[in-house]
């Protein structure tokens, strides 16, 4: 009977100096993605793009009114993305906090 190398690696043991060492396969790294350039997109579209890219593994992002007025982004389609953290082309994973800096669409300009 043959075992795959991955299964075999999980059960490999060696006798060295009277001690038995059991090895197991190395855990795979968390998936990571590259931040797309979402600058100029409406906030809802940017959030949807991150969720789609990560197949739902990243579903939460924060956003901040860049005018300093502290307004909440209640209707996300009414806000345009000016900045993102991490920035475009940076790598991120499921534990990375995604943050968008936004202004009102069509009435304000990005600082």
MMTF fields as JSON, N, C-alpha, C and O atoms, coordinates in Angstrom:
{
  "mmtfVersion": "1.0.0",
  "mmtfProducer": "UNKNOWN",
  "numBonds": 443,
  "numAtoms": 444,
  "numGroups": 111,
  "numChains": 1,
  "numModels": 1,
  "chainsPerModel": [1],
  "groupsPerChain": [111],
  "chainIdList": ["A"],
  "bondAtomList": [4, 2, 8, 6, 12, 10, 16, 14, 20, 18, 24, 22, 28, 26, 32, 30, 36, 34, 40, 38, 44, 42, 48, 46, 52, 50, 56, 54, 60, 58, 64, 62, 68, 66, 72, 70, 76, 74, 80, 78, 84, 82, 88, 86, 92, 90, 96, 94, 100, 98, 104, 102, 108, 106, 112, 110, 116, 114, 120, 118, 124, 122, 128, 126, 132, 130, 136, 134, 140, 138, 144, 142, 148, 146, 152, 150, 156, 154, 160, 158, 164, 162, 168, 166, 172, 170, 176, 174, 180, 178, 184, 182, 188, 186, 192, 190, 196, 194, 200, 198, 204, 202, 208, 206, 212, 210, 216, 214, 220, 218, 224, 222, 228, 226, 232, 230, 236, 234, 240, 238, 244, 242, 248, 246, 252, 250, 256, 254, 260, 258, 264, 262, 268, 266, 272, 270, 276, 274, 280, 278, 284, 282, 288, 286, 292, 290, 296, 294, 300, 298, 304, 302, 308, 306, 312, 310, 316, 314, 320, 318, 324, 322, 328, 326, 332, 330, 336, 334, 340, 338, 344, 342, 348, 346, 352, 350, 356, 354, 360, 358, 364, 362, 368, 366, 372, 370, 376, 374, 380, 378, 384, 382, 388, 386, 392, 390, 396, 394, 400, 398, 404, 402, 408, 406, 412, 410, 416, 414, 420, 418, 424, 422, 428, 426, 432, 430, 436, 434, 440, 438],
  "bondOrderList": [1, 1, 1, 1, 1, 1, 1, 1, 1, 1, 1, 1, 1, 1, 1, 1, 1, 1, 1, 1, 1, 1, 1, 1, 1, 1, 1, 1, 1, 1, 1, 1, 1, 1, 1, 1, 1, 1, 1, 1, 1, 1, 1, 1, 1, 1, 1, 1, 1, 1, 1, 1, 1, 1, 1, 1, 1, 1, 1, 1, 1, 1, 1, 1, 1, 1, 1, 1, 1, 1, 1, 1, 1, 1, 1, 1, 1, 1, 1, 1, 1, 1, 1, 1, 1, 1, 1, 1, 1, 1, 1, 1, 1, 1, 1, 1, 1, 1, 1, 1, 1, 1, 1, 1, 1, 1, 1, 1, 1, 1],
  "groupList": [{"groupName": "UNK", "atomNameList": ["N", "CA", "C", "O"], "elementList": ["N", "C", "C", "O"], "formalChargeList": [0, 0, 0, 0], "bondAtomList": [1, 0, 2, 1, 3, 2], "bondOrderList": [1, 1, 2], "singleLetterCode": "X", "chemCompType": "L-PEPTIDE LINKING"}],
  "groupTypeList": [0, 0, 0, 0, 0, 0, 0, 0, 0, 0, 0, 0, 0, 0, 0, 0, 0, 0, 0, 0, 0, 0, 0, 0, 0, 0, 0, 0, 0, 0, 0, 0, 0, 0, 0, 0, 0, 0, 0, 0, 0, 0, 0, 0, 0, 0, 0, 0, 0, 0, 0, 0, 0, 0, 0, 0, 0, 0, 0, 0, 0, 0, 0, 0, 0, 0, 0, 0, 0, 0, 0, 0, 0, 0, 0, 0, 0, 0, 0, 0, 0, 0, 0, 0, 0, 0, 0, 0, 0, 0, 0, 0, 0, 0, 0, 0, 0, 0, 0, 0, 0, 0, 0, 0, 0, 0, 0, 0, 0, 0, 0],
  "groupIdList": [1, 2, 3, 4, 5, 6, 7, 8, 9, 10, 11, 12, 13, 14, 15, 16, 17, 18, 19, 20, 21, 22, 23, 24, 25, 26, 27, 28, 29, 30, 31, 32, 33, 34, 35, 36, 37, 38, 39, 40, 41, 42, 43, 44, 45, 46, 47, 48, 49, 50, 51, 52, 53, 54, 55, 56, 57, 58, 59, 60, 61, 62, 63, 64, 65, 66, 67, 68, 69, 70, 71, 72, 73, 74, 75, 76, 77, 78, 79, 80, 81, 82, 83, 84, 85, 86, 87, 88, 89, 90, 91, 92, 93, 94, 95, 96, 97, 98, 99, 100, 101, 102, 103, 104, 105, 106, 107, 108, 109, 110, 111],
  "secStructList": [7, 7, 7, 7, 2, 2, 2, 2, 2, 2, 6, 7, 3, 3, 3, 3, 6, 6, 3, 3, 3, 3, 7, 7, 7, 7, 7, 7, 7, 7, 7, 3, 3, 3, 7, 7, 7, 7, 6, 6, 1, 5, 2, 2, 2, 2, 2, 2, 2, 2, 2, 2, 2, 6, 6, 6, 1, 7, 7, 7, 7, 3, 3, 3, 3, 6, 6, 1, 1, 7, 7, 7, 7, 1, 1, 4, 4, 4, 3, 3, 3, 3, 3, 3, 3, 1, 7, 6, 6, 7, 3, 3, 3, 6, 6, 1, 7, 7, 3, 3, 3, 3, 3, 3, 6, 6, 6, 7, 7, 7, 7],
  "xCoordList": [0.842, 0.0, 0.884, 1.827, 0.596, 1.392, 0.653, -0.57, 1.376, 0.81, 1.34, 2.456, 0.558, 1.064, 2.178, 2.247, 3.039, 4.162, 3.681, 4.327, 2.558, 2.018, 1.552, 1.834, 0.836, 0.372, 1.565, 1.627, 2.5, 3.68, 4.463, 4.954, 4.587, 5.326, 4.691, 5.389, 3.382, 2.688, 3.012, 2.864, 3.447, 3.672, 5.134, 5.443, 6.004, 7.412, 7.974, 7.764, 8.683, 9.35, 10.76, 11.026, 11.645, 13.026, 13.53, 13.175, 14.338, 14.926, 16.35, 17.219, 16.569, 17.895, 18.284, 17.627, 19.333, 19.838, 18.81, 18.805, 17.95, 16.966, 15.699, 14.769, 15.635, 14.434, 13.688, 14.297, 12.414, 11.593, 11.074, 10.485, 11.295, 10.813, 9.761, 10.016, 8.597, 7.526, 7.367, 7.241, 7.375, 7.216, 5.826, 5.195, 5.372, 4.079, 4.262, 5.236, 3.333, 3.483, 3.41, 2.725, 4.113, 4.097, 2.719, 2.189, 2.157, 0.842, 0.966, 1.951, -0.042, 0.012, -0.177, -0.873, 0.432, 0.354, -1.055, -1.776, -1.421, -2.707, -2.721, -1.693, -3.884, -3.946, -3.711, -4.078, -3.106, -2.923, -3.329, -3.369, -3.624, -4.092, -3.385, -2.769, -3.482, -2.932, -4.076, -5.101, -3.893, -4.924, -5.083, -4.113, -6.306, -6.539, -6.598, -6.806, -6.418, -6.533, -8.017, -8.676, -8.529, -9.947, -10.186, -11.311, -9.126, -9.232, -10.16, -10.006, -11.132, -12.086, -13.367, -14.322, -13.395, -14.58, -15.504, -15.05, -16.805, -17.69, -17.398, -16.934, -17.683, -17.315, -17.938, -17.269, -19.198, -19.84, -19.148, -18.932, -18.801, -18.096, -16.737, -16.318, -16.04, -14.727, -14.867, -14.084, -15.866, -16.101, -16.455, -15.957, -17.313, -17.697, -16.492, -16.376, -15.593, -14.402, -13.497, -12.976, -13.309, -12.477, -13.134, -12.462, -14.441, -15.143, -15.082, -14.909, -15.223, -15.167, -13.761, -13.597, -12.756, -11.367, -11.002, -10.317, -11.459, -11.095, -12.11, -11.998, -13.091, -14.162, -14.811, -15.103, -15.027, -15.715, -14.862, -15.368, -13.571, -12.719, -12.483, -12.278, -12.511, -12.436, -13.763, -14.04, -14.572, -15.903, -16.1, -17.096, -15.174, -15.323, -14.223, -13.055, -14.594, -13.625, -14.13, -15.329, -13.211, -13.569, -13.476, -12.817, -14.148, -14.026, -14.097, -14.721, -13.436, -13.365, -13.628, -13.109, -14.437, -14.7, -13.425, -13.013, -12.799, -11.519, -11.653, -10.638, -12.88, -13.043, -12.828, -12.711, -12.775, -12.615, -13.928, -13.935, -15.042, -16.349, -16.899, -17.901, -16.264, -16.669, -18.002, -18.658, -18.411, -19.705, -19.637, -18.632, -20.733, -20.845, -21.187, -21.885, -20.698, -20.984, -22.168, -21.989, -23.364, -24.568, -24.955, -25.229, -24.982, -25.26, -23.923, -23.474, -23.297, -21.927, -21.765, -20.67, -22.816, -22.721, -22.597, -22.293, -22.828, -22.727, -21.351, -21.163, -20.394, -19.033, -18.034, -18.206, -16.989, -15.946, -14.652, -14.312, -13.95, -12.706, -11.564, -11.308, -10.877, -9.705, -8.4, -7.377, -8.447, -7.255, -7.641, -8.792, -6.659, -6.874, -5.636, -4.505, -5.882, -4.821, -5.178, -6.225, -4.334, -3.08, -3.308, -4.412, -2.241, -2.366, -2.456, -2.157, -2.869, -2.912, -1.578, -0.515, -1.641, -0.562, 0.127, 1.007, -0.264, 0.284, -0.388, -1.512, 0.301, -0.262, -1.054, -0.693, -2.138, -2.895, -3.44, -3.501, -3.837, -4.437, -5.711, -6.133, -6.319, -7.617, -7.556, -8.588, -6.397, -6.293, -5.907, -5.835, -5.663, -5.298, -6.526, -7.573, -6.398, -7.49, -7.51, -6.504, -8.649, -8.822, -9.508, -10.537, -8.932, -9.475, -9.516, -8.516, -10.683, -10.851, -11.062, -11.837, -10.366, -10.604, -11.534, -11.265, -12.629, -13.674, -14.167, -14.006, -14.772, -15.508, -16.83, -17.0, -17.76, -19.048, -18.831, -18.053, -19.533, -19.401, -20.05, -21.097, -19.459, -19.975, -20.05, -20.298, -19.849, -19.929, -18.631, -18.468, -17.695, -16.432, -15.28, -15.458, -14.112, -12.909, -12.023, -12.012, -11.289, -10.328, -9.269, -8.784, -8.903, -7.849, -6.481, -5.492],
  "yCoordList": [-1.176, 0.0, 1.234, 1.314, 2.211, 3.432, 4.582, 4.674, 5.455, 6.654, 7.865, 7.838, 8.912, 10.14, 10.682, 10.37, 11.489, 12.019, 12.894, 12.955, 13.57, 14.429, 13.584, 13.917, 12.487, 11.607, 10.939, 10.825, 10.505, 9.843, 10.786, 10.369, 12.043, 13.011, 13.213, 13.487, 13.081, 13.278, 12.182, 12.385, 11.034, 9.904, 9.433, 8.366, 10.233, 9.846, 9.963, 10.96, 8.937, 9.009, 8.459, 7.628, 8.938, 8.479, 8.19, 8.881, 7.191, 6.829, 7.363, 6.878, 8.374, 8.99, 9.054, 9.725, 8.369, 8.408, 8.001, 8.537, 7.068, 6.584, 7.428, 7.067, 8.538, 9.385, 9.226, 9.019, 9.321, 9.247, 10.647, 11.305, 11.087, 12.384, 12.139, 11.443, 12.703, 12.57, 13.916, 14.95, 13.89, 15.14, 15.191, 14.16, 16.382, 16.565, 17.585, 18.338, 17.613, 18.563, 19.989, 20.269, 20.878, 22.289, 22.851, 22.603, 23.605, 24.21, 25.188, 25.918, 25.19, 26.094, 27.527, 27.768, 28.459, 29.871, 30.392, 29.898, 31.398, 32.043, 32.609, 33.069, 32.578, 33.158, 34.663, 35.311, 35.204, 36.653, 37.127, 36.355, 38.4, 39.002, 40.333, 40.86, 40.868, 42.18, 43.187, 42.959, 44.301, 45.336, 45.923, 46.402, 45.888, 46.529, 48.047, 48.535, 48.784, 50.244, 50.6, 50.538, 50.971, 51.287, 52.789, 53.225, 53.578, 55.031, 55.529, 55.158, 56.378, 56.911, 56.097, 56.529, 54.934, 54.066, 54.47, 54.994, 54.225, 54.491, 53.472, 52.363, 53.875, 53.058, 51.674, 50.691, 51.571, 50.259, 49.367, 48.181, 49.934, 49.17, 48.699, 47.583, 49.55, 49.171, 48.025, 47.075, 48.122, 47.051, 45.745, 44.677, 45.845, 44.66, 44.039, 42.816, 44.89, 44.398, 43.596, 42.551, 44.078, 43.36, 42.03, 41.001, 42.051, 40.814, 39.801, 38.605, 40.279, 39.391, 38.817, 37.619, 39.678, 39.25, 38.16, 37.197, 38.312, 37.376, 36.245, 35.428, 36.209, 35.2, 35.155, 34.088, 36.35, 36.479, 36.307, 36.426, 36.028, 35.874, 37.205, 37.242, 38.299, 39.639, 40.306, 40.601, 40.543, 41.108, 42.437, 43.115, 42.832, 44.082, 45.058, 44.68, 46.301, 47.375, 48.606, 48.759, 49.463, 50.725, 51.844, 51.715, 52.948, 54.128, 55.375, 55.379, 56.444, 57.703, 58.855, 58.883, 59.808, 61.048, 61.889, 62.361, 62.077, 62.794, 64.31, 65.004, 64.846, 66.299, 66.718, 67.908, 65.74, 66.053, 66.355, 66.693, 66.236, 66.525, 65.339, 65.482, 64.189, 63.028, 62.423, 61.776, 62.621, 62.093, 60.583, 60.042, 59.917, 58.47, 58.192, 58.977, 57.08, 56.666, 55.706, 54.488, 56.255, 55.433, 54.836, 53.639, 55.638, 55.141, 55.104, 56.111, 53.921, 53.789, 54.212, 54.602, 54.143, 54.541, 56.055, 56.532, 56.821, 58.284, 58.802, 60.007, 57.903, 58.272, 57.728, 56.632, 58.51, 58.085, 57.816, 58.552, 56.775, 56.384, 57.268, 57.371, 57.91, 58.747, 58.056, 58.228, 57.275, 56.58, 55.177, 54.908, 54.304, 52.979, 52.573, 52.867, 51.897, 51.325, 49.865, 49.564, 48.968, 49.146, 49.791, 49.755, 50.379, 51.053, 50.055, 48.872, 50.54, 49.664, 48.961, 49.539, 47.74, 46.793, 46.194, 45.345, 46.627, 46.015, 44.658, 44.435, 43.769, 42.464, 42.588, 43.365, 41.813, 41.749, 40.344, 39.562, 40.026, 38.726, 38.939, 40.076, 37.861, 37.944, 38.717, 39.204, 38.845, 39.581, 41.05, 41.8, 41.465, 42.853, 43.749, 43.43, 44.868, 45.83, 46.659, 47.264, 46.684, 47.472, 48.769, 48.75, 49.911, 51.211, 52.119, 52.28, 52.707, 53.628, 55.04, 55.258, 56.005, 57.422, 57.914, 57.684, 58.591, 58.922, 60.367, 61.0, 60.866, 62.135, 61.894, 60.884, 62.834, 62.711, 62.748, 63.552, 61.866, 61.75, 62.969, 63.433, 63.479, 64.574, 65.94, 66.925, 66.047, 67.361, 67.781, 68.95, 66.845, 67.143, 66.519, 65.554, 67.088, 66.566, 65.902, 66.281, 64.91, 64.263, 65.265, 66.028, 65.276, 66.204, 65.828, 66.502],
  "zCoordList": [0.0, 0.0, 0.0, 0.788, -0.879, -0.98, -0.325, -0.431, 0.347, 0.958, 0.212, -0.306, 0.156, -0.452, 0.433, 1.621, -0.151, 0.623, 1.766, 2.812, 1.583, 2.642, 3.824, 4.975, 3.544, 4.605, 5.264, 6.488, 4.456, 5.002, 5.903, 6.953, 5.513, 6.311, 7.676, 8.653, 7.75, 9.014, 10.011, 11.216, 9.539, 10.43, 10.463, 10.993, 9.899, 9.891, 11.305, 11.995, 11.711, 13.009, 12.846, 11.979, 13.691, 13.612, 15.016, 15.971, 15.127, 16.403, 16.409, 15.683, 17.245, 17.324, 18.801, 19.597, 19.148, 20.518, 21.561, 22.669, 21.223, 22.184, 22.254, 22.975, 21.527, 21.553, 20.237, 19.188, 20.3, 19.093, 18.785, 19.643, 17.572, 17.122, 16.051, 15.068, 16.24, 15.252, 14.574, 15.231, 13.262, 12.527, 11.915, 11.682, 11.664, 11.008, 9.893, 9.894, 8.946, 7.859, 8.379, 9.363, 7.719, 8.085, 7.736, 6.654, 8.665, 8.405, 7.242, 7.128, 6.389, 5.252, 5.734, 6.719, 5.052, 5.413, 5.156, 4.289, 5.929, 5.699, 4.287, 3.79, 3.64, 2.299, 2.374, 3.354, 1.343, 1.275, -0.117, -1.075, -0.195, -1.442, -1.63, -0.704, -2.839, -3.149, -3.169, -3.811, -2.464, -2.42, -3.82, -4.406, -4.358, -5.662, -5.484, -4.373, -6.561, -6.495, -6.501, -7.539, -5.344, -5.17, -5.044, -4.799, -5.211, -5.12, -6.226, -7.39, -5.852, -6.814, -6.924, -7.57, -6.306, -6.335, -5.191, -4.173, -5.362, -4.227, -3.128, -3.393, -1.885, -0.729, -0.778, -0.457, -1.169, -1.237, -2.262, -2.012, -3.411, -4.439, -3.957, -4.266, -3.196, -2.654, -1.657, -1.676, -0.79, 0.18, -0.534, -0.179, -1.535, -2.315, -3.015, -3.094, -3.524, -4.229, -3.291, -3.679, -2.063, -1.085, -0.722, -0.655, -0.489, -0.143, -1.285, -1.052, -2.505, -3.668, -3.854, -4.083, -3.756, -3.915, -2.918, -3.265, -1.68, -0.615, -0.446, 0.469, -1.328, -1.262, 0.121, 0.662, 0.671, 1.949, 3.182, 4.297, 3.016, 4.2, 4.898, 6.112, 4.142, 4.719, 4.392, 3.229, 5.391, 5.146, 5.844, 5.595, 6.715, 7.465, 7.088, 6.988, 6.88, 6.687, 7.433, 7.668, 7.792, 8.445, 7.428, 6.396, 7.734, 6.892, 7.761, 8.822, 7.284, 8.022, 7.075, 5.959, 7.523, 6.794, 6.819, 7.878, 5.654, 5.588, 5.715, 5.782, 5.75, 5.914, 7.361, 7.654, 8.274, 9.686, 10.389, 11.572, 9.67, 10.27, 11.068, 11.769, 10.97, 11.758, 11.356, 12.172, 10.119, 9.679, 9.485, 9.025, 9.846, 9.649, 8.194, 7.552, 7.68, 6.308, 6.342, 6.381, 6.328, 6.451, 5.107, 5.022, 4.07, 2.723, 1.976, 1.428, 1.967, 1.456, -0.001, -0.407, -0.784, -2.195, -2.357, -3.45, -1.285, -1.336, -0.955, -0.785, -0.823, -0.418, -1.431, -1.964, -1.689, -2.626, -1.851, -0.926, -2.229, -1.558, -2.048, -3.248, -1.089, -1.392, -1.007, -1.67, 0.066, 0.554, 1.011, 1.356, 1.006, 1.588, 2.365, 1.979, 3.459, 4.269, 4.486, 5.058, 4.044, 3.323, 1.949, 1.405, 1.406, 0.108, -1.056, -0.891, -2.227, -3.411, -3.631, -3.401, -4.067, -4.369, -3.146, -3.289, -1.944, -0.728, -0.521, -0.972, 0.155, 0.494, 1.796, 2.679, 1.906, 3.144, 3.331, 2.383, 4.566, 4.854, 5.657, 5.867, 6.101, 6.774, 8.086, 8.549, 8.694, 9.959, 9.763, 10.737, 8.536, 8.257, 8.345, 7.782, 9.049, 9.12, 7.838, 7.468, 7.171, 5.956, 6.355, 7.031, 5.932, 6.312, 5.084, 4.385, 4.831, 3.71, 4.227, 5.159, 3.617, 3.867, 2.767, 1.587, 3.132, 2.169, 2.307, 3.35, 1.226, 1.228, 0.501, -0.183, 0.658, -0.023, -1.533, -2.046, -2.228, -3.666, -4.344, -3.893, -5.391, -6.225, -5.565, -6.261, -4.263, -3.607, -2.95, -2.6, -2.773, -2.106, -2.885, -3.628, -2.698, -3.342, -2.304, -1.133, -2.757, -1.863, -1.454, -2.289, -0.178, 0.284, -0.265, 0.026]
}
